[in-house]
Amino acid sequence: MVSFQLSEEQEQMRKTAREFSRAEIRPVAAHYDETEQVPWPVLERASKLGLTTYRYPEKYGGGGIESLLTACVITEELSHGCAGIANTLLGCDTVAIPILLTGTESQKERWLPLFCDPNKVRLGAFALTEAEAGSDVAALRATAKRDGNFYILNGRKQYISFAGIADLYLVFAKVDGSEITAFLVEAGTPGLSVGNKEKKMGMRASQLCEVMLDDVRVPVQNRLGQEGQGFYVAMKTFEYNRPLISSLAIGVARAAYEYALTYAKQRVQFNRPIIANQAISFLLADMATNIEAARLLVWKAAWMIDQGLPANAAASMAKGYAADLAMQVTTDAVQILGGNGLMRDYPVEKWMRDAKILQIVEGTSQIQRMIISQLLAVPQT
Ligand SMILES: Cc1cc2nc3c(=O)[nH]c(=O)nc-3n(C[C@H](O)[C@H](O)[C@H](O)COP(=O)(O)OP(=O)(O)OC[C@H]3O[C@@H](n4cnc5c(N)ncnc54)[C@H](O)[C@@H]3O)c2cc1C
């Protein structure tokens, strides 16, 4: 049976996230965009409210709301305030989710309670991308060499979110030159260092740095999965995360649509509000329709993952569609605001910059289409 009715718990969580977003995120969004600082005060308040770790099992200190669909509902609301800040609020998931999805029980018991501590914000860094291995992750060159009860990691990672402020890194490297393997590396481990903060176009409240690995010794028990299972760890994480990143996109798109709608009703040219022109009202109609369509794709993908169904294609459809939609909606919102749309005194140019990032992270829009087309050739059961 198909139902679009959220449960009481989901409605309650949505309300909490919406109120938090209005009161704590939107008012400081321009500040963090301008300064590119880490929004620690927002993170701390969100953490105390349980808005960062509600989806982890209670036995590890999480909120026990283990539904990705609920997480998508919440993430859309937070991103409606600011996608960059909302992305930083997902900052523990980058490593805690792969541990939850693929870790051993003792790894979960060791790391997840640290991430779920409401009194200390802890972030993770998912270190996969390299200069020569972006979309083609299998081309990565970082190496891991076994040395007794340790591995020795060497290599360079680029564009790693939360590097420099993360407590735990998930580093992907090749054992014996071919077996992609995932390793948990604690911040402060000798040989792990971080480059300068990247200056980027959008989502500027979310920090990005290069990571250098020079003879980093990692205990064998910090290997996530078996040797050669790193690709699986990464793909399993992407499948789970893509609906969440899609929800960031919907939040941005909704913010831009609502702003443009209000503006179009108020802005008078040729003696009537600009919304009286079909050219403008049809743009707004398309925005509203496509946001609904994107949300349905996202909720379906999240629901499939919650049911334990194979959801690779659904997650890629949601991510590709939602990110492209956010780009289109924010671009049209700038158009509706005319010259004002380009000015930093108005929020829509920021939303347009944020949306562009979402077409690139967590697999570009082209890569989502590549995954969908490959899976269409081999239907999932
Ligand atoms: C804000 C931000 C945060 C990030 N955070 C992280 C992080 O936390 N951890 C991490 O590991 N990485 C992270 N990344 C890196 C990100 O995952 C990569 O930038 C992304 O996967 C694309 O890789 P690339 O930049 O090397 O582009 P490339 O792979 O070089 O792609 C360039 C262009 O070619 C296209 N293209 C490539 N191959 C194909 C193909 N087969 N068919 C069609 N088109 C193709 C792409 O779609 C793109 O348009 C982040 C990047 C950004 C911008």
Ligand as a Chemical Component Dictionary entry (heavy atoms), coordinates in Angstrom:
data_LIG
# 
_chem_comp.id                   LIG 
_chem_comp.type                 NON-POLYMER 
_chem_comp.pdbx_formal_charge   0 
_chem_comp.three_letter_code    LIG 
# 
loop_
_chem_comp_atom.comp_id 
_chem_comp_atom.atom_id 
_chem_comp_atom.alt_atom_id 
_chem_comp_atom.type_symbol 
_chem_comp_atom.charge 
_chem_comp_atom.model_Cartn_x 
_chem_comp_atom.model_Cartn_y 
_chem_comp_atom.model_Cartn_z 
_chem_comp_atom.pdbx_ordinal 
LIG C1  C1  C 0 31.984 20.587 -1.934  1  
LIG C2  C2  C 0 32.611 19.263 -2.193  2  
LIG C3  C3  C 0 32.687 18.327 -1.183  3  
LIG C4  C4  C 0 33.314 17.105 -1.391  4  
LIG N1  N1  N 0 33.448 16.221 -0.348  5  
LIG C5  C5  C 0 34.122 15.074 -0.541  6  
LIG C6  C6  C 0 34.383 14.192 0.545   7  
LIG O1  O1  O 0 33.984 14.463 1.688   8  
LIG N2  N2  N 0 35.069 13.044 0.313   9  
LIG C7  C7  C 0 35.517 12.723 -0.925  10 
LIG O2  O2  O 0 36.142 11.675 -1.052  11 
LIG N3  N3  N 0 35.297 13.549 -1.987  12 
LIG C8  C8  C 0 34.625 14.705 -1.827  13 
LIG N4  N4  N 0 34.408 15.561 -2.872  14 
LIG C9  C9  C 0 34.892 15.192 -4.191  15 
LIG C10 C10 C 0 33.744 14.827 -5.124  16 
LIG O3  O3  O 0 33.223 13.580 -4.751  17 
LIG C11 C11 C 0 34.274 14.854 -6.553  18 
LIG O4  O4  O 0 34.557 16.215 -6.870  19 
LIG C12 C12 C 0 33.280 14.284 -7.547  20 
LIG O5  O5  O 0 33.116 12.907 -7.343  21 
LIG C13 C13 C 0 33.703 14.517 -8.998  22 
LIG O6  O6  O 0 35.036 14.178 -9.198  23 
LIG P1  P1  P 0 36.018 15.214 -9.924  24 
LIG O7  O7  O 0 35.855 16.530 -9.237  25 
LIG O8  O8  O 0 37.366 14.642 -9.973  26 
LIG O9  O9  O 0 35.432 15.378 -11.363 27 
LIG P2  P2  P 0 35.745 14.411 -12.604 28 
LIG O10 O10 O 0 35.536 13.000 -12.214 29 
LIG O11 O11 O 0 37.040 14.795 -13.209 30 
LIG O12 O12 O 0 34.578 14.838 -13.596 31 
LIG C14 C14 C 0 34.647 16.002 -14.408 32 
LIG C15 C15 C 0 33.415 16.015 -15.287 33 
LIG O13 O13 O 0 33.417 14.863 -16.141 34 
LIG C16 C16 C 0 32.213 14.133 -15.943 35 
LIG N5  N5  N 0 32.488 12.701 -16.099 36 
LIG C17 C17 C 0 33.474 11.974 -15.488 37 
LIG N6  N6  N 0 33.402 10.696 -15.863 38 
LIG C18 C18 C 0 32.330 10.580 -16.676 39 
LIG C19 C19 C 0 31.704 9.510  -17.374 40 
LIG N7  N7  N 0 32.143 8.258  -17.292 41 
LIG N8  N8  N 0 30.609 9.768  -18.126 42 
LIG C20 C20 C 0 30.136 11.034 -18.226 43 
LIG N9  N9  N 0 30.680 12.101 -17.585 44 
LIG C21 C21 C 0 31.753 11.873 -16.828 45 
LIG C22 C22 C 0 31.729 14.503 -14.560 46 
LIG O14 O14 O 0 30.331 14.293 -14.418 47 
LIG C23 C23 C 0 32.113 15.956 -14.484 48 
LIG O15 O15 O 0 31.135 16.746 -15.122 49 
LIG C24 C24 C 0 33.805 16.795 -2.682  50 
LIG C25 C25 C 0 33.712 17.729 -3.707  51 
LIG C26 C26 C 0 33.140 18.958 -3.477  52 
LIG C27 C27 C 0 33.063 19.954 -4.606  53 
# 
loop_
_chem_comp_bond.comp_id 
_chem_comp_bond.atom_id_1 
_chem_comp_bond.atom_id_2 
_chem_comp_bond.value_order 
_chem_comp_bond.pdbx_ordinal 
LIG C1  C2  SING 1  
LIG C2  C3  SING 2  
LIG C2  C26 DOUB 3  
LIG C3  C4  DOUB 4  
LIG C4  N1  SING 5  
LIG C4  C24 SING 6  
LIG N1  C5  DOUB 7  
LIG C5  C6  SING 8  
LIG C5  C8  SING 9  
LIG C6  O1  DOUB 10 
LIG C6  N2  SING 11 
LIG N2  C7  SING 12 
LIG C7  O2  DOUB 13 
LIG C7  N3  SING 14 
LIG N3  C8  DOUB 15 
LIG C8  N4  SING 16 
LIG N4  C9  SING 17 
LIG N4  C24 SING 18 
LIG C9  C10 SING 19 
LIG C10 O3  SING 20 
LIG C10 C11 SING 21 
LIG C11 O4  SING 22 
LIG C11 C12 SING 23 
LIG C12 O5  SING 24 
LIG C12 C13 SING 25 
LIG C13 O6  SING 26 
LIG O6  P1  SING 27 
LIG P1  O7  DOUB 28 
LIG P1  O8  SING 29 
LIG P1  O9  SING 30 
LIG O9  P2  SING 31 
LIG P2  O10 DOUB 32 
LIG P2  O11 SING 33 
LIG P2  O12 SING 34 
LIG O12 C14 SING 35 
LIG C14 C15 SING 36 
LIG C15 O13 SING 37 
LIG C15 C23 SING 38 
LIG O13 C16 SING 39 
LIG C16 N5  SING 40 
LIG C16 C22 SING 41 
LIG N5  C17 SING 42 
LIG N5  C21 SING 43 
LIG C17 N6  DOUB 44 
LIG N6  C18 SING 45 
LIG C18 C19 SING 46 
LIG C18 C21 DOUB 47 
LIG C19 N7  SING 48 
LIG C19 N8  DOUB 49 
LIG N8  C20 SING 50 
LIG C20 N9  DOUB 51 
LIG N9  C21 SING 52 
LIG C22 O14 SING 53 
LIG C22 C23 SING 54 
LIG C23 O15 SING 55 
LIG C24 C25 DOUB 56 
LIG C25 C26 SING 57 
LIG C26 C27 SING 58 
# 
